[in-house]
Amino acid sequence: MSWLLNLYETYKANLGRVGEIEKKRNEQEYTLLPVSHTTQTAHIEVRVTEDGEYHSASVIDKQDAITLIPCTEDSASRAGAVIAPYPLHDKLSYVAGDYVAYGGEIKKEEPFSHYIRNLEAWANSPYAVDKVKSIYRYVSKGRLIQDLVEKDQILHVDANGRLIDKWDKIEGAAPKIFSAVAGEQSSAFVRFTVYSPSQELDEVWKDKEMYDSFVQFYRGQLGEPELCYVSGERLPATDKHANKIRNAGDKAKLISSNDKSGFTYRGRFSLPQEAASISYDVSQKAHNALKWLINRQAKIIDQRVFLVWGNDELDIPEGDEDSFDLNSESATEPIRKSHTYEELAVEVAKAFDGYRNRLSTKANINILVLDSATTGRMAVLYYRNLQPHFYLDRLTYWHSTCIWLHRYRKNDTGEYIEFVGTPATKDIAFAAYGPRADDKIVKGLKERMLPSVIDMRDIPRDIVNSAFHRASSPESMDKWEWEKTLSIACALINQKERLSVALDYENPDRNYLFGRLLAVADVLERRALGDEKRSTNAIRYMNAFQRHPERTWTTIQASLQPYQARMGREATYWNKIIDEIGSRFKIEEFNNNPLTGLYLLGFYSQRHELYQKKESTDAPDASN
C-alpha cells in the first residue's frame, strides 16, 4: 500500500494545482483532477443560455476533445449494458430525452430517466451553482437531438427522421460529426457549457466552482465509514477504483475486485473488502495524482510507464539519463591522466547538490513502473521508496562507476562533443540490441536496468555480453554506429573493472594487452592509408581476434608489413610500441583463449592515447 500512500500524500501536497490546466509539448491539456472527476473524449459541445435555452452547438476538434467531467463510482467503472450515467456530460443516449424518438435503441431501461433524475438532485441541492441549474433546465426539456438537427445541423437524419448510421451510402462530403465519432452518430459524447452575452464565463469543465459543487454534493451520497488500510482513518470505502490511468482510453485498473467467479480474492476471503479496505477519498486522490504525474513527467514505452517523483518535490533526476544531460559542463571537461573515480564522484555529486538543498529530510523519492498484460488489469512491476540522500547517493555511485568516454552526443549547434560519463538506458539498449530494437525490447531492458541504478546491483550479464559481442563485430555496422556501441560497451564492462580511459601502461592482464595490440595495428594501418576510408585489417578481423587472439594476431601482423614498408623510418616508432606491449605478456598467456570484455578497454584506451599524441621529434603523430 506504500505506493498508494505516497501518491495520496503527493495529491495533498499539490492541492493548489487541482483543476489548473497545464499543457504537454504537443499542446494537449491535462490537470490534477479534483475528487469525483475523470476525463472523457467529447465530440459535441452544446452551449445553453443562463435561462436554460438552447444557444448553439459545434463539433469539437480532436486536440480540444479531452474534457474534465464529474463522475460517480458507478459511472466511472460502467461497462456493457449497465446503466450508470455521468452526472452532467455524457453520451447522447443518456443526455437526450428524444433519443428514442430519433431511432436510438436501448436494451433495458431508458438511460435518460436515470440521468435526469441524478442531475435534478444535484441542481436542487444546496451545493448547486447557477451553471448546473441552467443546464438542467435545458436538458429536462428533452429536445436535445431535435435542436442539434434543426438549428445547427450537427446531427443528421434520414427521410424517416432517424439518425443516420453511416455516411458512406450518401452522396457528397461527410459532415464533420462522422469524422469526429469513431462509430455511429448515436455514440457521440456531449459536453455542456453556459453562454452569457454580458460576460465571458469559464467553460463548465474548467470552472473550479463547478468542481467544488459536485464534490460537496456527492460526498453526502457515499457509504458508511470503514477503516482505510492506506490512511488509517475511518472514511467511506469503495471497491470501485479508477481506470484511464495512462490515457483517456485506458481501461486497465490497478485495483479490482469484480471477479466473482475467479481468484481475485476468492479462496482466502469471502468479500473483497476483507482483503483490503480503501477509502473513496484516498483512492480518488491517489489515482488522480498518478494520472497527473504520468501526464506531467512519466516516460512511456510501449504502454509501460516509468515514473520518478518526490512527494513534495516533483522534479527529480531520473536514473536513466546520461551524464551529459545530468551535468553537461563537467561532462565535457578534458580527460586527465590523473583522473580517479573519487574525483568523478565529487563532480557528479555537485550536479545533485541543487536537489539535495531543495528536498526536505522527510521527503520521499518514488520509482514506479506500471504495465498491463490485458485490457482490464494493470500491475506494479517495480516500486521503490527511498529517502532523498539514499537515492541521490545511489545515482552518484551509478554515474561515477559505469563510465567511459563517449562521442555520440551533439551540442546546441549540432556539433559532436566528447563527454565522460554514464550512457542513458535507451543508448544501452541501442548498444546491446541495435538501433532496430523495438519498444518491447527497450522497455524490458529499461526495467531490468533499474536495480543496477537504484539498488547498486551488477548490470545483467546478458546485456553486457550482448553489447560486448556487438562491439566486437564492427564489420556488421556503419562506423558511427560501431563507435557508439564500442564506447557504451566499454562503460558497461568498466562498471566492474574500474579502469580510467587514460591508458594504463602497467596493466599486465592478457586481455588488456591484446586489446592494445589490436589498437596499434588499427591506427598504424589507418595512418598509412591516408585519405582512404576502407576498414583496416584490425577492424575486419576484430571478431575473429576476440575468439582466437594468438592465431588472428599472426594474420593481422602479416598484413601490416606492406604498410610498414610504405611508412619507411616512421614504422620504427610503431614497431617499438608493438614490441613494448608484446614484452609484457607472460609466455603461457599468449594463447588462443577467447578474450573478455577487458580487451575492449585496452583497445579503446590505446587508440585514444595514440590519437591524442602530440607531435615531437621522437614520437610522430598517430592521428589522421
N, C-alpha and C positions, 0 to 999 in steps of 0.2 A: 504493500500500500504506500510505500515511501514516495514513489513517483507521483501518485495522486496527491499526496500531501504537499509535495513541493510545487506542483502545478497550482494547487489551491492557494498556497502562500504567495506564489507569483501573481496570481489574479488580485489578491488583496493588496499587494504592493503596488499595483498599477491601476487602481480604481479610477484615477484621474483620466485614464485613457479609454475608458469604456465608452463606446459609441463614437470615438474620434476617428474620422475617416483617414486612412493612410493609403498610399499607392505603391504598388510594386514597380519594378523597372519597365514592365510592359503596360503601365498605366492602369492596370486592374486594381480596383479598390478593395480594401479589406478593413476590418476593425476588430477590436476586442469586444466580442459580443456581450450584451447585457444578459443577465439571467433570464431564462424562459424565452430566448430568441435563437433563431437559426438563420441560415441563408437559403435562398431559393433562386433559381433562374426564372425570371419573369419574361413574358412575351408581349403583354399588352398593358399599357398604362392608362388608367381611367381617372380623369380629373372631375371632381364634383364641386359644386359651389358650397359656400358656407351654409346656405339654406337647404342643402340636401338635394339639389337638382343636378342633372347631367350637364357638364360643360363641354368636354371634348375628350378625345382618346387618340392614342398613337401606338404603332408597333415599335417595340424597343430595340435599339441597336444592340448587337451582341456584346460589345465592350461595356455596355451600361446595364446589362441584364441581371447581374448578381444583386439580389435585393435582401436586405435585412428584414426579417418578419418575426412577429411574435409567434410562439408555439406552445402547445401543451405537451404533457408527457406522451399522450396517445398520438397526437398528430405528428410529433417528431419521429415516431417509430412506426407509423402506419404502413401497411403493406397489403397488396392484393385487394380484396373486396371489402376490407374493414372500413367502416365509416368513421372518420376521425378528422373533422375539419380544423384547419388552422384558424386562429381567432379573427383574422382580418383579411389577409390576402390569400387567395387560393385558386384552384383550377375552376374553369367555367362551370363544371358540374356541381360545384359547391356554392359559388357566389352568384350564379344566375338563376333567379326564380323562374325564368321562362326557358330553362334548358330543355325540358321535355317537350315543350310546345314547338321547339325548333328541331325536333328529331333526335335529341340526345337520349341515349339509352342508359338505364340504371338497372342494376342487378337485384337490389333488395329495396331498402327504404330510400326515399328521396334525400340526397345529401344536403340539399338547400335548407330543409327544415331544421336539421341539426346545426348547420352553420348559423342561420339567422337567430336561432334560439340562444346560442352562446354569445353572439355579438350583441344581442339585446341585453343580456345580463351584464355585459361589460359597459355598454352605453348607459345603462340605468344605474350603475353602481356609483358610489360617492367618489371613486377614483377616476372616473371618465373625464377626458378633456374634450373640448369642443370639436376637434377633428374627428374623434371617434363617433360622436353623435351625428355629425354631418354625413359621414359615410354610411352609418346605419340607416339614417332617414332615406337616403337614396336607394341603397341595396334592398331595403324592405319593400320597395315598390315592385320588385320582381320583373323588371323590364330591361335588364342589362343587355342581353343579346339583341333585343329589338333596337336599342339605341346604337349599339355598335354596328348593326347592319344598315339602319336607315340614316343616321346622322353623319357618320364619318366613314362609312364603308370599310370598316376594319375587318369585319367578318362577312362572309359571302354565302348566299343560299341558292338552291336550285329553284326550278319552276314550281315545285311543291312546297317551298318555304322551309326546306330542311337544309341544315348546314352541309356544305359540300365536303366530301371526304378528301378527294384529291383533285388537283387541277389538270392532271395530265390528259384528260379527255375533253378539255375545253380549249378553244382557240384563244390565241393572244397570250401575252406575257402573264405569268402567275403573279397575283398580288403579293405584297411583302409578307403577309402573315404566313404564307405557305413555305417560305424560306426560313422564317424565324422559328417555326414549330417543327420538331422532328417528325411528329406523327400527323394526326388529323387536327383540324381547327378546334374540335371539341376538347382537345387535351391542352389547350393554351392556358398558361398561368397568368392570372390578372393581379396587378397591384394597384392600389388606390392612393390618391393624394387629394388634397383640398386646394382649390384655386380661389384666390382672393384678388379682386381688382384694386382694392385700396392699398394693399401692401404685399410684399413678397414674403411668402411663407416657406419654411423649410419643407422639403419633401417629407412625407409621413415616415418613410423608412430611415430618415436621418435626424429625426426630431427626438431629442432626449426626453422631453416631456411625455412623448408617446411611450418611450421605453419604460419610464418610471410608472406611468399609468397602468400598463398591463402587469408589470412585476408586482405592484401592490394589490391589484385585483386578483391575480392568480394565486398569490401567497395564501389567501384565505381559503382556497379550494384544495390545498394539499392535505395529506392524511395526518394521522396521529404521530406524535414524536416517538422515535426509537433511537437506540444508541448507534451513533455513527462510528464505524470502525476506523475511519480516517481521522476525523477531528476529535473524537472522544466526547462530543456533545450529543445531547438528545434533541434531535431535529426530525422533521418529517422525512421518511425514507422513500427511496424509489428503486424499482427493479427494471426501469426502462431508461437506458443510457444513450447518449448522443452518438450519431453517426456523422457523416460528412466531415471526417477529421482531416483528410488530406486535401479535399476539394469539394465543391458543391455536389458532385455526382458520386461521391464515395459512400457506399452502403456498409462498409465494414465497421464493426464495433469492437472496441477494446474490452468491454464488459457486457456479457449477455447471459441470460438465464431463461431463454424462451424455448429451450429444447425439452419438452415434457416427456419424450419417449427415449431420448438418447442418454448420454452420460455427461452432460454439462455439470450437473451437481447430483443427479440421482445415484444411488448406491452408497452414498455417505450421508446425505441429508434428505429430508422429506420436502423441505421448502427451500427456495433459493436464498431467502433472507437468513437462513440458518448458516449458510456458507459464508456470507459476507453481507452486512447491512451498511449501505452507503446512503447518506442523506442526499436529498434532491439538491440542496444548496451546494454541497461540496462537488457533487457530480457535474452540475452545470458549470460552476466556476472553473473546475479543473479541466474539463473538456474544452471550454471556451478559451482558456489560457493556452491550451495545447494547439488549437486551431490557429490562434493568433500568432503564436511563436513559429509555427510551421510556415505560415504566410510571410512572416517577417524575416526569418533568418535561417530556416532549415535548408539543407541540401537534399534534394530528392533525385534518386537514381533508380529508374525502372520501378517507380512507386514505393521504393524503400526510403524511409525518412531517416536522415541523420541530423540530430538536433543537439546543440550545446547551448546552455543558458545558465545564468545565475538568478537566484530568487529576487535579489534586489539590484542586480546589475546585469542587464540583458546581454550586452555585447561582450562576449568572452572569446578570447583567442581559441581557435579550433586546432586540434592536434593534427589535422590532415593537410595543413598549409605547409608550403616550403619555407625555408629560412629567408629567401629573398622577400617574400610577402611579409614575413614577420619583422624583418629589420633590414631593409634594403641598403642602408648606409654602411653598416658594419659588414654586411654580407659581401660587399664588393671591394673591401679593402684588399690590398696586395697580400699574397701569401708570404708569410715569414718563415724562414727555416727554423726559427726558434719556437714556432707555434706549438702549443700544448693544448690538451683537452681542457685543462683548467682555465686557460686564457679564453678559449672559445665559450666555455660555460659562463664566464663573467660577462662576456659581450652579449650572449643570449639573455642572461638574467636582466641586463639593463633594458632590454626590449620589453620585459614583462613588468618593470617597476611601476609603470603607469597604472597597470591593472591592480597591482598589489596595493597601491595607495587608494584606489577607488573602492576596493572591496572591503567590507567590514569583516571583523573576525567571526561574526555569526552567519555570514553569507554561506550559501551552499552552491556548488557547481554541479550541474546535472548533465550527464551524457546519456542520450536516449536514442535507440534505434527501433523503428517500427516497420512492420510489413504485414501483408495479408496473403495467406495461401488460397483463400476463397473470397468470393464477393461479400460474404457476410461476417467473416471473423478476421480480426487483426490481432497480432501478437507483439509483445515487447521482446525483441530479440536480444537486446543488450541494454543494461541500465547500470550506471554508477553514479553515486552521490559522494562528492569529496569536498573537504574544506579547501578554501582558496589556496592556501600555501602548499598543501599537498599536490593539488592539481598543477599549479604553476611550477613547482619543483620538478614534477614528472615531465612536463613539457620542456623545461630547461634541459633535463637529462636527455630526452629524445633528440632535441635539436643540437646537442653538443656531443653525441655519440654516433648517430647514423649520418655521418658527414662525408663529403668529398667535394672536389672542385667541379663545378658544372658550367656549361657554356650554352645552354639552350634557352635562356630567358632573354627577353628584349626589354630595353628601357623605353621611356616615353617617346623617344624619337625613332623607335623601330630598329635600333642597333643591338646586336647581340652583346651581352655583357657576361663577365665571369662572376660567379658568387660561390662562396664556400658555405656549405650547409647541408641541410636535410632536404631530400626531394619530397614533393607532395605525393599523397597516396594515389592520386589519379595518374601521376607520372610513373609511380612504381608499377601500376597496372600496365601502363604503356611498355615499360621495360620487360616485365615478366611475360606478357601475353601479346604484345604487338599493338600497333595503332588500330587494328581492326577488331580488337576485343569489344564485344557488345556490352550493353549496360548490365546484363545479368552477371557477367564475369566481373565487371568493375565493382558493382555493389557488393558482391561476395568478398572480393579482396579487401575492399574498404572496411567491411565489418570485421574481417579476420585480423586486420592490422590494428584495430582499436586496443586489444590487450597489450600489444607491443608498445603503443604510445602511452596509454593510460596506466597500465599495470606493470610497466618496465619488464615485460617478458621478451624472450627471444623472438625474432621475426620467424614466422613459419618457414621451415626448411624448404618446402616445395616452391615457395615464392622466390626465395634466394636462389635455389638451384635453377629455376626457370629463367630468371634474369641472367644468371651466370652462363648458362648454355647459349642463350641468345647473343650475349656479348661475345662469346667465343666463336660466333658464326657471322662475321662481318660480310661475307660474300652474299648472304641472303637479304641484305638490306642496303638502302641508299646510305651514303656516307653520313649525312646529318642524323639519320635515324640510329645508325650504329653508334656514333659519338654520344648521343643522348643515352642510349641503352648502356653503353660502357660506363659512363660516369655514375649512373644510377645503380648499376650492379656493384660498382666499387663501394658506393655508400652503404648498400645492404650488407656486403661482405665485411666492410670495415667496422660495422657495429660491434663485432666480436674481436676483430684483430687490433683495433685501436691504433692504427698507423697514421702518420701525417702524410699529406700529399707530397711534402718535400721528400726527396729521395733519401732512403736510409742506406748509406754505403756499407754499414756494418751488419746488415741483416744477413745471416748465413742460411736462412731457410731455402731449400732447393726450389720450391715453388716460386718464391720471390726472385731468385736468381735467374730461373728460366724465363720469367716474365721480362726481366731486364734485358736478357739476350735478344728476345724477340723484338723489343722496342728499339734496340740499337740497329738491328737488321732492317727494321722498317724505316727508320729515319735516314740511315745510310743510303738505302736504295731511293728513297724519296728525294734526297738531295741530288743524287746522281741523275735522276730522271728530269729534273728541272721543271719545265712547264708541262710536261706530260701528266695527264690526270689519271692514268690507269692505276689499278691497285698494285701494291708491292707484293712480292712473293711472300713476305712475312704475313701480310694480311690474308692472302689467298690460302695459305697453309695453316692459318691460326687454329681452325677447328681440329685438324689432324695433330697439330702441335700440342694442344691441350690433352689429347688422348695418348699420344706416343711422342713425348718430347725429345728423347735422345735420337730416335730414328729420323724424326722430321727435321730436327736441327741440322743433321748432316745434309739433308736435301737443301734447306734454306741457305746454309753456309756455302754450299757449292754454287748456288745460284747467284751469290753475291760477288763471285770472282770477276765477272765482266764489268761490274760497276766499280769495283775497287781499282781495276786496271784503268778505267775511264777517269777516275779521280786523281790518279798519279800520287804525288807525295802526300796529298791530303788524306789518303787512305790509311797512312800510318797512324794518324790520330784515332781513327775508328778501330783499327786493329788493336791498339793499346787498350781501349775500353773493353773490347771483347775478351782480350787476354786477362785483363784485371778481373772481370766478372767470372770467367772460367776458373781462375785460380782459387776462387772462394768455395768451389764445390768440393765436397767430400767425394772421393772416387766412387764409393759404393752408392752414392745418391744420384749420380749422373746416369739415370736409367730410364726405362720406358714406362714407369708407373704413371698413371694419369695425374694431371696437375689439379690442385684445389683452387678455389677462388682467389687465394693469395697471389697467384701468378698475375691476375689482372691488376692488382695493386702495384706489383713490381713493374709491369708493363706500362701502366699509366704514369707512375712517378718517374721512371727513367725517361720516357718520351717527353714528359713535361720538362724535366731537367735539361734535356738536350735542346729543346725548342727555346728555353729561356737563357741559354748560354750567351754571354756577350762576346763580341769579337776580341780576340787577343792574339798575340804572336804565336803562342804555343797551343791555342785551343780554337780552331776555326769554328765559325758559327754553323750550327747544325740545323738551323731553321731554314724554311724555304720562303 
